[in-house]
Amino acid sequence: MRSSYIANIISGGLIALVNISVAVSVAALLFAQTDQRLMVPGIAILLIGTLVTGLGGTLFSGYKAVVCSPRNGLIPVFAVIVSSIYVSFGSEYSIGAEATIIVAIMVTTTFAGLFLLLLGRLKLGNLVRYIPYPVAGGFFAGIGYIFIQGGLTVASGRDADLGSIADPQFIQLVTPAVVLALCLIIGKMFRDNRLSVPGILLLSVLLFYGVLSIAGISRDEAAANGLLPVIDSAGTLVPIFHFEYLQEVKWLAIWEQLGGIVVVALLCSMMLLLDVSGIELIAKKDLDPDHELEVMGYTNVVNGMLGGFPGVHDASDTALVDRLGGKDRLMGIVNAILVAAAILAGTEFMELVPTFLLGGLLIYVGLEFLIDWLWKARDELPLSDYGVVILVLIVIIFSDILQGVTFGFFVAIILFVVNYSQLSVIKIETNGSDHASNVDRDLETRELLNKEGHRVLIMVLQGFIFFGTADKLISAIRNRIMEVEDSKFDFLVLDFHHVSQLDTSAIVTFSKLAQLSDRVGFHIIISSADQKSIKQLVKHDFFTFGNQRLERHYKEQLDTAVDWCERRILRDLNLNDEEQNLGLHDVLGRIAYEEADVKLLSDFFVIEKRKAGEYLFNEGDRGESLYFVGSGTVVVVLKVQGQAERILHKYKAGAILGEMAIYTGENRTASVRIEDDAVLFRLDKDKLEEMSRRFPASTAALHTYIVKVLSERLGRANRNLSRYI
């Protein structure tokens, strides 16, 4: 237990040291480069953000040892905000400029907090999934470049550009910073050594002052030569906001930064959600992203009111604390106490931090970004996605961070459209022979429909249908039309069951499909589409009404659509089963070929006339009879309490039903309802037994016929199913 306390205290102390050092470095980059007099409030803003977000995460996060702090990825956006406001004051320092910059940061942090809170309340914790990964990679790689450039600037005290490379003084000042950054990178690779990174920082400071002592260089001389920072202030860093500022604030200048303020809020949410996923791996437990959003939402609202820099979860710092043994909230409390002490101590101690350390930390952070998002990404991303990362980075280098991200989103959208267009919108292509309807007819009719099944082309569609995928559908249909004469079709069934959405842009393509059907000569039946898609097609006059030669219809289910095609085929062959009326003699004549057998069998059947809406039997009833359909329609229905009946199967003239219960002796497995007025021929179980005793040969013909029916059903079901496996 004692060792746990010690580990939490040590990890809290070391992460505080790192956070304070980084805060001073970032302040030097963000504020001192604009105007040296903004350095002190800049440090205060960063440290207050470190204190408030760190304490909020420690007390309320779902993971006790989480580290929350201002995120370096926000610096480029804030740099634009700060510099733009400063330029609006004529690029000259004034109380108004300082007040406006401070209030702008307060507004930005508060807005970011409200945005995070809103996302959490609306349960949008998975929003990060919609962010293109390559764009995020390019953004973070760009941040890495900006930090390296900023680190060189902080270490040298001048703008880092290509011309600086030839300046010996520039090289002399930045070399220690670069060496420190490389040592930190190498030190971090030794994961077994928990103290490598903070140890290198402490060692470098001691080494620096050791060299100054040996060389006999005073602090004033070191500061004059750019080796130590010069901060023209003393005392505590709070309060940074004064109510007198409100009279000096240029509110229009803040309003003009609305775009940047919104971007900060979006970046905060993106970074938080990305890092929560990483922290879950560290914590070995699931975190509620919506809860974490709310925690950081409330925290940043308070943070903004106190004048702090926005902050969220930091997976890398959390991982460092975990390796140091920090497992409890004590770590976060120690971190908060030390950061608060730094704020109260003021700026004097910060003048002791060497400039190479401040610049080296920035370069180190930048190198980490580039290693993760530029070097490692080579093997982790497809070539096209990695290309987006590179392009975003190039735009950021030669333009700015916002244009780079905007460009990245544009390229990502184009790549998505191109890649998605390569996917086939056709999930399954089959015909009426391989996918027959669920309507049972007599065997002769079914065999005829199987023979004519090539006339029905069935395409089960999938995915998101937009202009890119819709054109491929048209091309596939055209190619099918151009095949050999025997394979041409008269009916095209397009099933939308697996279609997620039909884009408005694809409607034009479907209008072309309608024109193609009129020109070539085939019917179009659409099935299983959602109401929105149907409305779109209706609005553009896709469906036909009346008795046109070529029709375009909508059916609720694929089976219903195929059945419509089968009925049209039978009508073309002058075999309209809608009007078919078979007598008992007709039915038995297809079973027994001898007239004598037909007469013998007919004596055992009972003729029943049933009205539409009647139930022939219900699920669970004893199976005492089988039936032949003479005319009308009989349907098998599934009854579910609280829901409408679902039709599972249909029987037309010549079909047989209820036979399984006769053979198995089990109760009825489904309910059967008369859909259209029907004439049925009933054979009771006891009559079948009597028939077998008296006329075994004739009865054998009946059994043989029933076996053929069952075989045909099984074969049809297998063919239908095989296409979907």
C-alpha positions in Angstrom: 0.0 0.0 0.0 2.8 2.4 0.9 4.6 1.7 -2.4 1.4 2.6 -4.2 1.2 5.9 -2.4 4.9 6.6 -3.3 4.3 5.6 -6.9 1.3 8.0 -7.2 3.2 10.9 -5.6 6.3 10.4 -7.8 4.2 10.0 -11.0 2.1 13.1 -10.0 5.3 15.1 -9.4 7.0 14.1 -12.6 3.9 14.7 -14.8 3.6 18.1 -13.1 7.2 18.9 -14.0 6.6 17.9 -17.6 3.3 19.8 -17.8 4.8 23.0 -16.3 7.8 22.8 -18.7 5.6 22.3 -21.7 3.2 25.1 -20.6 6.1 27.6 -20.5 7.4 26.3 -23.8 4.0 26.7 -25.5 3.5 30.1 -24.0 6.9 31.2 -25.4 5.8 29.9 -28.8 2.3 31.2 -28.8 2.6 34.5 -27.1 6.2 35.6 -26.8 6.7 35.4 -30.6 3.8 37.9 -31.0 4.9 40.2 -28.2 7.2 39.5 -25.3 4.8 41.4 -23.0 2.2 38.7 -23.6 4.5 36.0 -22.2 3.4 36.4 -18.6 -0.4 36.2 -19.2 0.3 33.4 -21.7 2.1 31.3 -19.1 -0.8 32.0 -16.7 -3.4 30.9 -19.3 -1.5 27.6 -20.0 -0.9 26.8 -16.3 -4.5 27.6 -15.3 -5.7 25.3 -18.1 -3.3 22.6 -16.8 -4.6 23.0 -13.3 -8.3 23.1 -13.9 -8.5 20.4 -16.6 -6.1 18.1 -14.7 -8.2 18.5 -11.5 -11.5 18.0 -13.3 -10.3 14.8 -15.0 -8.8 13.5 -11.8 -12.0 14.0 -9.7 -14.7 13.1 -12.2 -13.3 10.9 -15.0 -14.2 7.2 -15.3 -10.5 6.4 -15.0 -8.9 7.5 -11.7 -5.4 7.9 -13.1 -6.3 9.9 -16.2 -4.2 12.9 -17.2 -6.1 15.9 -18.7 -4.2 19.0 -19.9 -4.1 21.6 -22.6 -3.5 19.9 -25.9 -0.7 20.9 -28.1 -2.7 20.3 -31.2 -4.7 23.4 -30.5 -1.7 25.7 -30.6 -1.7 26.4 -34.4 -5.4 27.5 -34.3 -4.8 29.7 -31.3 -1.7 31.1 -33.0 -4.0 32.3 -35.8 -6.5 33.8 -33.3 -3.8 35.6 -31.2 -1.9 37.0 -34.2 -5.1 38.1 -36.0 -6.3 40.0 -32.9 -2.8 41.5 -32.5 -2.8 42.7 -36.1 -6.2 44.3 -35.7 -4.5 46.6 -33.1 -1.9 47.6 -35.6 0.6 44.9 -34.5 1.5 47.1 -31.4 1.1 46.2 -27.8 -1.7 47.8 -25.8 -3.9 47.0 -22.9 -6.7 46.6 -25.3 -4.8 44.1 -27.4 -3.8 42.1 -24.3 -7.4 42.3 -22.9 -8.9 41.2 -26.2 -6.6 38.3 -26.6 -7.2 37.1 -23.0 -11.0 37.4 -23.3 -10.9 35.7 -26.7 -9.2 32.7 -25.2 -11.7 32.7 -22.3 -14.6 32.8 -24.8 -13.0 30.0 -26.9 -12.4 27.8 -23.9 -15.9 28.3 -22.6 -17.5 27.7 -26.0 -15.4 24.5 -26.3 -16.7 23.4 -22.9 -20.3 24.0 -23.9 -19.8 22.1 -27.2 -18.3 19.1 -25.4 -21.1 19.2 -22.9 -23.7 19.3 -25.7 -22.1 16.3 -27.4 -22.1 14.4 -24.2 -25.8 15.2 -23.4 -26.8 14.2 -26.9 -24.9 10.9 -26.6 -22.7 11.6 -29.6 -19.6 10.1 -28.1 -19.0 8.0 -31.2 -18.9 11.1 -33.4 -15.2 10.7 -34.0 -15.9 7.7 -36.2 -17.1 10.2 -38.9 -13.8 12.0 -39.0 -11.6 10.8 -42.0 -8.6 9.1 -40.4 -6.1 10.4 -43.1 -7.3 14.0 -42.5 -6.6 13.6 -38.8 -3.3 12.1 -39.6 -2.3 14.9 -41.9 -3.5 17.4 -39.3 -1.4 15.9 -36.5 1.6 15.6 -38.9 1.2 19.3 -39.7 1.1 20.1 -36.0 4.4 18.2 -35.6 6.0 20.4 -38.3 4.7 23.6 -36.7 6.0 22.5 -33.3 9.5 21.7 -34.7 9.6 25.0 -36.4 8.3 26.7 -33.2 10.9 24.9 -31.1 13.7 26.1 -33.3 12.3 29.6 -33.1 12.0 29.5 -29.2 15.5 28.1 -28.9 17.2 30.6 -31.2 15.1 33.7 -30.5 14.5 34.3 -34.2 12.2 33.0 -37.0 13.4 29.6 -38.2 13.6 29.4 -42.0 15.8 28.0 -44.7 18.1 31.0 -44.5 18.8 30.4 -40.8 20.6 27.2 -41.6 23.6 29.2 -42.9 23.8 31.3 -39.7 26.4 29.9 -37.2 24.8 31.6 -34.2 21.4 30.0 -35.1 23.1 26.6 -35.4 24.9 27.2 -32.0 21.6 28.1 -30.2 19.4 25.3 -31.6 21.8 22.4 -31.5 21.3 21.8 -27.7 17.5 21.9 -28.2 17.7 19.4 -31.1 20.1 17.1 -29.1 17.7 17.3 -26.1 14.7 16.4 -28.3 16.5 13.4 -29.8 17.6 12.2 -26.3 14.0 12.4 -25.2 12.8 10.4 -28.2 15.5 7.8 -27.6 14.8 7.8 -23.9 11.1 7.2 -24.4 11.9 4.1 -26.4 13.2 2.4 -23.2 9.8 1.8 -21.8 11.2 -0.2 -18.9 12.9 2.9 -17.6 10.0 4.8 -16.2 12.1 7.9 -15.3 13.8 8.3 -18.7 11.9 11.4 -20.0 11.7 13.4 -16.7 15.2 12.2 -15.8 16.6 13.6 -19.1 14.9 16.9 -18.4 16.4 17.2 -14.9 19.8 16.1 -16.1 19.9 18.6 -18.9 19.1 21.5 -16.5 21.8 20.4 -14.1 24.3 19.9 -17.0 23.4 23.4 -18.3 24.0 25.1 -15.0 27.1 23.0 -14.5 28.6 24.3 -17.8 27.6 27.9 -16.9 29.4 27.5 -13.5 32.6 26.0 -15.1 32.6 28.7 -17.8 32.0 31.5 -15.3 28.9 32.8 -17.0 26.4 34.6 -14.9 22.6 34.3 -15.3 22.4 37.9 -16.6 25.1 37.1 -19.2 23.3 33.8 -20.2 20.0 35.8 -20.6 21.7 38.4 -22.7 23.1 35.7 -25.0 19.6 34.1 -25.4 20.4 31.0 -23.2 17.8 32.0 -20.6 14.4 33.6 -21.1 13.8 37.1 -20.0 10.3 37.7 -18.4 9.6 41.3 -17.6 7.4 40.5 -14.6 7.3 39.0 -11.2 4.9 37.7 -8.6 2.0 35.3 -9.0 0.3 34.6 -12.3 -3.2 35.2 -11.0 -5.5 36.9 -11.6 -4.9 37.3 -15.3 -8.4 38.8 -16.0 -9.4 42.2 -14.7 -12.8 43.7 -15.0 -11.3 46.9 -16.4 -10.4 44.8 -19.4 -14.0 44.8 -20.5 -13.8 48.5 -21.4 -10.7 47.8 -23.5 -11.9 44.7 -25.3 -12.4 44.9 -29.1 -15.4 42.6 -29.4 -15.5 42.8 -33.2 -12.0 41.3 -33.3 -13.2 38.4 -31.2 -16.3 37.9 -33.4 -14.1 37.8 -36.5 -12.4 34.7 -35.0 -15.6 32.8 -34.8 -14.3 30.3 -37.4 -11.2 29.6 -35.3 -13.3 29.3 -32.1 -15.5 26.6 -33.7 -12.5 24.8 -35.0 -11.0 24.7 -31.5 -14.3 23.1 -30.2 -14.3 20.5 -33.0 -10.6 19.7 -32.4 -11.2 19.3 -28.6 -14.0 16.8 -29.2 -11.9 14.9 -31.8 -8.8 14.8 -29.6 -10.8 13.7 -26.5 -12.7 10.9 -28.3 -9.5 9.6 -30.0 -7.6 9.6 -26.7 -10.4 8.0 -24.7 -10.0 5.0 -27.0 -6.3 4.9 -26.2 -6.9 5.3 -22.5 -9.3 2.4 -22.5 -6.4 0.2 -23.6 -4.2 1.6 -20.9 -6.9 1.2 -18.2 -8.0 -2.2 -19.5 -11.6 -1.1 -19.1 -14.3 0.5 -21.2 -15.0 4.2 -20.7 -18.2 6.0 -21.4 -17.3 8.6 -24.1 -20.4 10.6 -23.4 -19.6 10.8 -19.7 -16.0 11.9 -20.5 -17.4 14.5 -22.8 -19.7 15.9 -20.1 -16.8 15.9 -17.5 -14.5 17.9 -19.9 -17.5 20.1 -20.9 -18.2 21.2 -17.3 -14.5 21.4 -16.6 -13.7 23.7 -19.6 -16.7 26.0 -18.8 -15.1 26.6 -15.4 -11.7 26.7 -17.0 -12.8 29.4 -19.5 -14.3 31.6 -16.8 -11.0 31.4 -14.9 -9.0 32.3 -18.0 -7.5 28.9 -18.8 -6.4 27.3 -22.0 -8.8 24.5 -23.1 -7.7 20.9 -22.3 -8.9 17.4 -22.6 -7.7 13.8 -22.0 -4.1 13.1 -22.9 -3.4 9.4 -23.7 0.4 9.8 -23.9 0.7 11.4 -20.5 -1.7 8.9 -19.1 0.5 6.1 -20.5 3.5 7.7 -18.9 1.8 7.9 -15.5 0.7 4.3 -15.8 4.3 3.2 -16.5 5.4 5.2 -13.4 2.9 3.3 -11.3 0.2 6.0 -11.0 -3.1 4.2 -10.6 -5.2 6.4 -8.4 -6.6 9.9 -8.0 -3.8 10.8 -5.6 -1.5 11.2 -8.7 -3.8 13.8 -10.1 -4.1 15.7 -6.8 -0.3 15.8 -6.5 -0.1 17.1 -10.0 -2.7 19.8 -9.3 -1.0 20.9 -6.1 2.4 21.4 -7.8 0.9 23.2 -10.8 -1.0 25.5 -8.3 2.3 26.1 -6.5 3.9 27.1 -9.8 1.1 29.6 -10.5 1.5 31.1 -7.0 5.3 31.2 -7.2 5.1 33.4 -10.2 7.5 33.9 -13.1 10.8 34.3 -11.3 11.5 30.6 -11.2 10.6 30.3 -14.8 13.5 32.5 -15.8 15.7 29.7 -14.6 14.4 27.4 -17.3 17.0 27.3 -20.2 15.7 28.3 -23.6 17.1 25.2 -25.2 14.9 23.1 -22.8 11.8 25.1 -23.8 12.7 24.7 -27.5 13.8 21.1 -27.1 10.4 20.2 -25.6 8.6 21.7 -28.5 10.8 19.9 -31.0 10.3 16.7 -29.0 6.6 17.0 -29.2 6.7 17.8 -32.9 8.9 14.7 -33.6 6.5 12.5 -31.7 3.7 13.7 -34.0 5.7 13.1 -37.1 6.9 9.7 -36.0 3.3 8.6 -35.2 1.5 10.1 -38.1 4.1 10.2 -40.9 6.7 7.5 -40.3 4.6 4.7 -38.6 1.6 5.5 -40.8 3.5 4.3 -43.9 2.9 0.7 -43.0 -0.5 1.2 -41.3 -2.4 3.1 -44.0 -3.3 2.2 -47.6 -1.3 4.2 -50.2 -4.2 6.4 -51.1 -4.9 7.3 -47.4 -1.2 7.9 -46.8 -1.2 10.2 -49.8 -3.9 12.3 -48.2 -1.7 12.6 -45.0 1.2 13.9 -47.1 -1.0 16.3 -49.1 -2.5 17.8 -45.9 1.0 18.2 -44.5 2.3 20.0 -47.6 -0.7 22.4 -47.6 -0.2 23.1 -43.9 3.6 23.8 -44.5 3.0 26.2 -47.4 -0.3 27.7 -46.2 -1.9 27.2 -42.8 -3.5 24.5 -40.6 -7.1 25.4 -41.4 -6.6 25.3 -45.2 -4.7 22.0 -44.8 -7.6 20.4 -42.9 -10.2 21.8 -45.4 -8.2 20.5 -48.3 -7.8 17.1 -46.6 -11.6 16.8 -46.1 -12.1 17.7 -49.8 -9.6 15.0 -51.0 -11.0 12.5 -48.5 -14.5 13.0 -49.9 -13.3 12.5 -53.5 -11.4 9.4 -52.5 -14.5 8.1 -50.7 -16.7 8.6 -53.7 -14.1 7.0 -56.0 -13.5 4.0 -53.8 -17.2 3.5 -53.0 -18.0 3.7 -56.7 -15.7 0.7 -57.2 -18.0 -1.5 -55.0 -20.7 -3.4 -56.9 -24.1 -2.1 -56.0 -25.4 -5.6 -57.1 -25.2 -8.0 -54.2 -26.9 -10.9 -55.9 -27.9 -11.4 -59.6 -30.2 -14.3 -60.3 -33.3 -15.2 -62.3 -36.8 -16.5 -62.0 -35.7 -20.2 -62.2 -33.2 -19.9 -59.4 -35.4 -17.7 -57.3 -39.0 -18.6 -57.6 -41.8 -17.0 -55.6 -43.2 -18.5 -52.4 -46.5 -19.3 -54.3 -47.3 -23.0 -54.6 -49.0 -24.0 -57.9 -49.6 -27.4 -59.5 -46.4 -29.2 -60.6 -47.1 -28.7 -64.3 -47.4 -24.9 -63.9 -44.3 -24.8 -61.6 -42.3 -26.7 -64.2 -43.4 -24.3 -66.9 -42.4 -21.3 -64.8 -39.0 -22.8 -64.1 -38.5 -23.2 -67.8 -39.5 -19.6 -68.4 -37.6 -18.3 -65.4 -34.8 -16.8 -67.5 -37.3 -14.1 -68.5 -37.1 -12.6 -65.0 -33.8 -10.9 -64.1 -33.5 -10.4 -60.3 -30.9 -8.0 -58.9 -30.6 -7.7 -55.1 -29.0 -4.3 -54.5 -26.8 -3.2 -51.6 -25.2 -0.2 -49.9 -25.6 3.5 -50.6 -26.9 4.2 -54.1 -25.7 7.5 -55.5 -24.6 8.8 -58.9 -21.4 6.7 -58.8 -22.9 3.3 -58.0 -26.1 3.9 -59.9 -24.2 4.3 -63.2 -22.6 1.0 -62.6 -26.0 -0.6 -62.1 -27.2 0.9 -65.5 -24.0 -0.4 -67.1 -24.6 -3.9 -65.7 -28.1 -4.0 -67.0 -27.0 -2.7 -70.5 -24.3 -5.4 -70.6 -26.9 -8.0 -69.7 -29.2 -6.8 -72.5 -26.4 -7.1 -75.0 -25.8 -10.8 -74.3 -27.1 -13.6 -76.5 -30.7 -13.6 -77.6 -31.7 -16.6 -75.4 -30.7 -14.8 -72.2 -32.7 -11.7 -72.7 -35.2 -10.8 -70.0 -38.7 -9.4 -70.0 -38.9 -8.5 -66.3 -36.3 -6.7 -64.2 -36.8 -7.0 -60.4 -34.6 -4.6 -58.3 -34.7 -5.5 -54.6 -33.8 -2.7 -52.2 -33.8 -4.7 -49.0 -30.0 -4.2 -48.5 -29.9 -0.6 -49.7 -29.1 1.8 -47.0 -30.2 4.9 -48.9 -31.1 6.2 -52.4 -29.4 9.5 -53.0 -31.3 12.2 -54.9 -28.6 12.3 -57.5 -29.3 8.6 -58.4 -32.9 9.4 -59.3 -31.6 10.8 -62.7 -30.0 7.4 -63.3 -33.3 5.6 -62.6 -35.0 7.9 -65.0 -32.5 6.7 -67.6 -33.4 3.1 -66.6 -37.1 3.8 -67.2 -36.2 5.2 -70.7 -34.1 2.0 -71.3 -37.0 -0.2 -70.4 -39.4 1.6 -72.7 -36.9 1.4 -75.6 -35.7 -2.2 -75.1 -39.0 -3.6 -73.8 -39.0 -5.0 -70.2 -41.0 -4.4 -67.1 -39.4 -3.0 -63.9 -40.5 -4.0 -60.4 -38.9 -2.5 -57.4 -39.3 -4.3 -54.0 -38.4 -3.7 -50.3 -37.6 0.0 -50.7 -38.0 2.4 -47.8 -40.7 5.1 -47.9 -38.2 7.9 -48.6 -36.9 6.2 -51.7 -40.4 5.4 -52.9 -41.5 9.0 -52.5 -38.5 10.1 -54.5 -39.2 7.7 -57.4 -42.9 8.7 -57.3 -42.0 12.4 -57.4 -40.0 11.8 -60.6 -42.8 9.7 -62.3 -40.8 6.5 -62.2 -43.8 4.2 -61.6 -46.6 3.7 -64.2 -50.3 3.4 -63.6 -52.9 2.0 -65.8 -52.7 -0.7 -68.4 -49.5 0.2 -70.2 -47.7 -2.4 -72.3 -44.6 -2.0 -70.1 -45.2 -1.4 -66.5 -43.1 -0.2 -63.5 -44.4 -1.2 -60.1 -43.4 -1.3 -56.5 -43.9 -4.4 -54.3 -43.3 -4.7 -50.6 -41.4 -7.9 -50.7 -39.1 -9.7 -53.2 -41.4 -12.7 -53.3 -44.4 -10.6 -54.1 -42.4 -9.0 -56.9 -41.4 -12.4 -58.4 -45.0 -13.6 -58.0 -46.2 -10.6 -60.1 -43.7 -11.6 -62.8 -44.8 -15.2 -62.7 -48.5 -14.2 -63.1 -47.6 -12.0 -66.1 -45.7 -14.9 -67.7 -48.7 -17.2 -67.2 -51.0 -14.6 -68.6 -48.8 -14.3 -71.7 -49.1 -18.1 -72.1 -52.9 -17.9 -71.7 -52.6 -19.7 -68.3 -54.1 -17.0 -66.0 -54.1 -18.8 -62.6 -56.0 -15.9 -61.1 -59.1 -17.2 -62.9 -58.1 -20.9 -62.9 -60.9 -23.1 -61.6 -60.0 -26.8 -61.3 -62.5 -29.5 -60.5 -61.7 -32.5 -58.3 -61.5 -34.6 -61.5 -58.9 -32.2 -63.0 -56.8 -32.3 -59.8 -56.9 -36.1 -59.4 -56.3 -36.5 -63.2 -52.8 -35.1 -62.6 -52.1 -37.7 -59.9 -53.6 -40.9 -61.4 -53.4 -41.4 -65.1 -56.1 -44.1 -65.2 -59.6 -42.9 -65.3 -60.6 -45.7 -63.0 -58.1 -44.6 -60.4 -59.4 -41.0 -60.6 -62.9 -42.3 -59.9 -61.8 -44.5 -57.0 -59.8 -41.6 -55.3 -62.5 -39.0 -55.8 -64.9 -40.9 -53.6 -62.7 -40.3 -50.6 -62.5 -36.4 -51.0 -64.9 -33.8 -49.6 -65.5 -30.6 -51.5 -65.5 -27.4 -49.4 -66.3 -23.9 -50.4 -64.6 -21.3 -48.2 -65.1 -17.5 -48.0 -62.3 -15.0 -47.9 -61.1 -14.2 -44.4 -62.0 -17.6 -43.0 -59.3 -19.6 -41.3 -58.9 -23.1 -42.6 -57.0 -24.1 -39.4 -54.8 -22.4 -36.8 -51.4 -23.0 -35.4 -51.5 -25.8 -32.8 -54.6 -27.5 -34.2 -54.5 -31.3 -34.7 -53.6 -32.2 -38.3 -56.5 -34.4 -39.4 -56.7 -33.5 -43.2 -54.8 -32.5 -46.3 -56.2 -30.2 -49.0 -56.0 -29.6 -52.7 -56.8 -26.1 -53.9 -59.3 -26.1 -56.8 -59.7 -22.3 -57.1 -58.9 -19.1 -55.2 -56.0 -18.3 -53.0 -55.0 -19.7 -49.6 -52.2 -18.2 -47.5 -50.0 -19.4 -44.6 -49.8 -16.6 -42.0 -47.6 -16.0 -39.0 -49.5 -14.5 -36.1 -47.5 -12.3 -33.6 -49.3 -10.6 -30.8 -49.5 -6.9 -31.3 -48.3 -7.1 -34.9 -50.0 -7.5 -38.3 -50.1 -11.0 -39.8 -47.2 -11.9 -42.0 -47.9 -14.0 -45.1 -45.3 -16.8 -45.3 -46.6 -18.8 -48.3 -49.4 -18.8 -50.9 -51.3 -21.6 -52.6 -53.0 -21.4 -55.9 -55.2 -23.8 -57.9 -53.7 -27.3 -58.1 -51.5 -26.9 -55.0 -51.6 -29.2 -52.0 -51.3 -28.1 -48.4 -51.5 -29.5 -44.9 -50.0 -32.8 -45.9 -47.1 -32.8 -43.4 -49.3 -33.1 -40.4 -50.9 -36.2 -42.0 -47.6 -38.0 -42.3 -45.9 -36.8 -39.0 -48.9 -36.8 -36.7 -47.8 -33.4 -35.3 -50.0 -30.4 -34.7 -50.3 -27.6 -37.2 -47.2 -25.5 -37.3 -48.8 -22.4 -38.8 -52.2 -20.8 -39.4 -53.9 -21.0 -42.9 -56.3 -18.3 -44.0 -58.5 -18.0 -47.1 -57.4 -14.9 -49.0 -59.8 -15.2 -52.0 -62.9 -17.2 -52.1 -61.7 -20.7 -52.6 -62.9 -24.3 -53.5 -60.9 -26.9 -51.6 -60.8 -30.7 -51.8 -60.3 -32.3 -48.3 -58.9 -35.7 -47.6 -59.2 -36.7 -44.0 -56.6 -38.9 -42.3 -59.0 -41.8 -41.7 -60.1 -41.7 -45.3 -56.5 -41.9 -46.4 -56.0 -44.9 -44.2 -59.1 -46.6 -45.7 -57.9 -45.7 -49.2 -54.6 -47.4 -48.5 -56.3 -50.6 -47.3 -58.8 -50.9 -50.1 -56.9 -49.4 -53.1 -53.1 -49.6 -52.4 -52.1 -49.1 -56.0 -54.2 -46.0 -56.4 -53.0 -44.7 -53.0 -49.4 -45.2 -54.0 -49.9 -42.8 -57.0 -51.2 -40.2 -54.5 -48.2 -40.7 -52.3 -45.8 -40.5 -55.2 -47.4 -37.2 -56.3 -47.0 -35.8 -52.8 -43.4 -36.8 -52.8 -42.8 -35.0 -56.1 -44.5 -31.8 -54.6 -42.3 -31.9 -51.5 -39.2 -32.5 -53.6 -40.1 -29.5 -55.8 -40.6 -27.3 -52.8 -37.3 -28.4 -51.2 -35.4 -27.8 -54.5 -37.0 -24.4 -54.9 -36.1 -23.4 -51.3 -32.5 -24.6 -51.8 -32.1 -22.7 -55.0 -33.5 -19.5 -53.4 -31.3 -19.9 -50.4 -28.1 -20.9 -52.2 -27.8 -17.4 -53.7 -27.7 -15.8 -50.3 -25.1 -18.0 -48.6 
